[in-house]
Amino acid sequence: MGTFTRLLCLALASAPVAAAAPPPALAKALEFLRDQKSYSWEVINADPGPVAQQLETRRGTITTVQQNLSPHLKGSIDLNGDTLIQREWSDGLRLDTVITADGGMITKTPEGWMTNQEILTAQAEERMGGGGPTPRFLWLRRADRPDVRRPDQELVPFLKSTGDFFVSGDSYVVQRRIRPEGSSKSAAEDAAPASEVAVTMNLRSGLIRDYEVKIEGTRAVTRARVQVPVSDQRIVILTYLPVSKIPLPDEAREKLRALASPGLRRKSTGR
């Protein structure tokens, strides 16, 4: 998931609105998802192909290119509470991240399994090299602090939502207008560009089987701060079959055991 989508979805989960509570059928499905100790999911992003846009400005016509750089993602949480996130980009890079029930996190990179602290240290070393972005620096940026929220963490907050839910058959749609950082400024001269977010949750047999997130907004480009339309879309498919235990190689287990030591854990988390 790209930074644009991540920030807006975080704001979506906490944005206060006022209206009706979730319909009973949706509330029951959200409660079922909340209570799942183990399940899997897959995230399918919009077409990653570049899309060119031409915009008229006071200085003439400019061309911008929008491209979805979010990875294809598969995730699962096992009965022990450990989570595996597998991400693969269109250029072939794959990164696997394991998050343990007690909060430890390691990522399998082209150089082996690395902790968050090791990834940050490697990025600092690359910057100090001063030779410009390298292939190593690019995959380190992708490995750095990935978005590891599960579908239940993204959707269950709607249980407490008081927003309007639009119902069409077994589909429930929530629409929000939000601002970056959750800004509530309304004056035209002070307000940050707003984004339109729509979340569609589809039920089958009383369960949320998939949901779609659409985001429409703007971002500033060029020194003239021209506002360019941007959009993001992803579909999340859920599978409720339990996973007994995430398979891990010995190298990863050794890394997690080392990370579990109090001294290394404090260093890795910055505490």
C-alpha positions in Angstrom: 0.0 0.0 0.0 1.4 3.4 -1.0 1.9 6.3 1.4 -1.0 8.2 0.0 -3.4 5.3 0.6 -1.9 4.5 4.0 -2.3 8.0 5.4 -5.9 8.5 4.1 -7.0 5.1 5.4 -5.6 5.8 8.8 -7.5 9.1 8.8 -10.6 7.2 7.6 -10.6 4.8 10.5 -10.6 7.7 13.0 -12.6 10.4 11.2 -15.6 11.5 13.4 -18.9 11.8 11.6 -22.5 11.8 12.8 -25.5 9.7 11.6 -26.7 6.1 11.9 -24.9 3.1 13.3 -24.0 0.1 11.1 -27.0 -2.0 9.9 -27.5 -5.1 12.0 -26.3 -7.5 9.3 -23.1 -5.5 8.8 -22.5 -5.2 12.5 -22.8 -8.9 13.0 -20.3 -9.6 10.1 -17.9 -7.0 11.6 -18.2 -8.7 15.0 -17.4 -12.1 13.4 -14.3 -10.7 11.7 -13.2 -9.0 15.0 -13.4 -12.4 16.8 -11.4 -14.3 14.3 -8.1 -15.7 15.8 -6.8 -16.9 12.4 -7.6 -16.0 8.8 -6.0 -15.0 5.5 -6.4 -12.2 3.0 -5.2 -10.9 -0.3 -4.9 -7.3 -1.6 -5.4 -6.6 -5.3 -4.4 -3.1 -6.3 -5.5 -1.1 -9.3 -3.7 -1.4 -12.6 -0.1 -0.4 -12.0 0.4 0.9 -15.5 1.4 4.6 -15.8 -1.4 7.1 -16.7 -0.4 10.5 -18.2 -2.4 13.6 -17.5 -2.1 17.0 -19.1 -2.9 20.1 -17.0 -3.3 23.7 -18.1 -1.4 26.2 -15.8 -0.5 29.8 -16.0 2.9 28.8 -17.3 1.5 26.5 -20.0 0.6 22.8 -20.3 2.3 20.3 -18.0 2.2 16.6 -18.2 2.2 14.4 -15.1 2.3 10.7 -14.8 0.4 8.7 -12.1 1.3 5.1 -11.4 0.2 2.7 -8.8 3.3 1.5 -7.1 1.6 -0.5 -4.4 2.6 -4.2 -4.1 0.4 -7.2 -4.5 -0.1 -8.5 -0.9 -1.0 -11.7 0.8 -1.4 -12.0 4.5 -2.3 -14.5 7.2 -2.5 -14.6 11.0 -2.1 -18.0 12.7 -3.7 -19.4 15.8 -0.7 -18.2 17.9 -1.3 -14.6 16.8 1.8 -14.4 14.5 1.3 -12.6 11.2 2.9 -13.1 7.8 2.8 -10.4 5.2 4.0 -11.2 1.7 4.4 -8.3 -0.7 5.4 -8.5 -4.4 5.9 -5.5 -6.7 5.5 -5.3 -10.5 9.3 -5.1 -10.9 9.7 -8.6 -9.3 10.8 -7.6 -5.8 9.3 -9.7 -3.0 9.5 -8.9 0.7 8.1 -11.1 3.4 7.5 -9.6 6.9 6.7 -11.6 10.0 5.0 -9.8 13.0 5.0 -11.9 16.2 2.1 -11.8 18.7 4.3 -9.9 21.1 5.2 -7.2 18.5 8.5 -8.4 17.1 9.0 -7.8 13.4 11.5 -9.0 10.8 11.6 -8.8 7.0 13.1 -11.1 4.5 15.1 -9.0 2.1 17.6 -9.7 -0.8 20.2 -9.7 2.0 18.4 -12.1 4.3 16.1 -11.5 7.3 16.5 -8.0 8.8 15.0 -6.3 11.8 13.6 -2.8 11.6 16.7 -1.3 13.2 19.0 -3.1 10.7 16.9 -1.8 7.8 17.1 1.8 9.2 20.9 1.5 9.7 21.4 0.2 6.2 19.4 3.1 4.8 21.6 5.5 6.7 24.7 3.8 5.3 23.3 4.2 1.8 22.6 7.9 2.3 26.1 8.5 3.6 27.5 7.0 0.4 26.3 10.1 -1.4 26.2 8.3 -4.8 22.4 8.8 -5.4 19.7 6.1 -5.1 21.0 2.6 -5.7 18.9 -0.6 -6.2 19.7 -1.5 -2.6 18.4 1.8 -1.3 15.2 1.4 -3.3 14.4 -2.0 -1.8 15.4 -0.8 1.7 12.8 2.0 1.4 10.1 -0.6 0.6 11.2 -2.8 3.5 11.2 0.1 6.0 8.2 0.0 8.4 5.6 -1.5 6.1 1.9 -1.1 6.7 1.0 -4.3 8.5 -2.6 -3.6 9.4 -4.9 -6.5 9.0 -8.5 -6.3 7.5 -10.0 -6.6 11.0 -7.9 -3.6 12.2 -9.1 -1.6 9.2 -12.8 -2.5 9.2 -13.7 -3.2 12.8 -13.6 0.5 13.7 -16.7 0.8 11.6 -18.6 -0.9 14.4 -18.3 2.3 16.4 -18.8 4.5 13.4 -21.8 6.8 13.3 -21.6 7.4 9.6 -24.1 6.9 6.8 -24.2 3.4 5.4 -25.6 3.0 1.9 -27.1 -0.5 1.3 -27.4 -2.2 -2.0 -28.3 -5.9 -1.7 -25.5 -7.4 0.3 -23.1 -4.5 -0.2 -22.6 -1.7 2.3 -20.9 1.5 1.3 -19.5 4.1 3.6 -18.4 7.4 2.1 -16.2 10.0 3.8 -14.7 13.3 2.9 -11.4 13.7 4.9 -8.4 15.8 5.0 -4.7 14.8 5.5 -3.7 14.4 9.1 -7.5 14.4 10.0 -7.7 18.2 9.5 -11.1 19.7 10.1 -10.3 23.2 8.8 -13.1 24.5 6.7 -12.0 28.0 5.6 -11.0 27.9 1.9 -7.7 29.7 2.5 -6.7 27.3 5.4 -8.2 24.0 4.4 -5.9 21.2 3.1 -7.1 19.5 -0.1 -9.9 17.1 0.8 -10.1 13.5 -0.4 -13.2 11.4 -1.1 -13.0 7.9 0.4 -15.5 5.1 -0.3 -15.3 1.7 1.4 -17.6 -1.0 0.0 -18.0 -4.1 2.1 -19.6 -7.1 0.4 -21.3 -9.9 2.4 -22.0 -13.4 1.5 -23.7 -15.9 3.8 -23.5 -13.2 6.5 -19.7 -12.8 6.3 -17.5 -10.1 4.8 -15.9 -11.9 1.9 -14.3 -8.9 0.3 -14.2 -5.1 0.4 -13.1 -2.3 -1.8 -11.4 1.0 -1.0 -11.5 3.9 -3.4 -9.7 7.2 -2.8 -10.0 10.3 -5.0 -7.9 13.3 -4.1 -5.3 15.8 -5.2 -1.6 16.3 -4.7 0.6 19.3 -5.3 3.3 19.1 -8.0 5.9 21.5 -9.4 7.1 24.6 -7.7 3.9 26.3 -8.7 2.0 23.9 -6.4 -0.3 22.8 -9.1 -3.0 20.5 -7.7 -3.1 17.2 -9.7 -6.0 14.7 -9.4 -4.9 11.4 -8.0 -6.7 8.2 -7.2 -6.1 4.8 -5.6 -8.2 1.6 -5.5 -7.7 -1.8 -3.9 -9.8 -4.9 -3.3 -9.3 -7.1 -0.3 -10.4 -10.7 -0.4 -10.8 -12.6 2.9 -10.5 -16.3 3.6 -11.7 -17.5 7.0 -9.8 -20.9 7.0 -7.6 -21.0 10.1 -3.8 -21.2 9.8 -2.3 -23.4 12.5 1.2 -22.0 12.3 3.2 -19.8 10.0 6.0 -21.7 8.4 9.4 -20.1 9.1 13.0 -21.2 8.2 15.5 -21.6 10.9 17.2 -18.4 10.0 14.0 -16.4 10.7 13.4 -18.2 14.0 17.0 -17.4 15.2 16.4 -13.8 14.3 13.2 -13.6 16.2 14.8 -15.3 19.2 17.6 -12.7 19.2 15.0 -9.9 18.8 13.1 -11.2 21.8 16.0 -10.4 24.1 15.2 -7.3 26.1 18.2 -5.3 25.1 17.8 -5.8 21.3 14.0 -5.3 21.6 14.5 -1.8 23.1 17.1 -0.9 20.5 14.9 -2.1 17.6 11.8 -0.2 18.8 13.7 2.9 19.9 12.4 2.6 23.5 
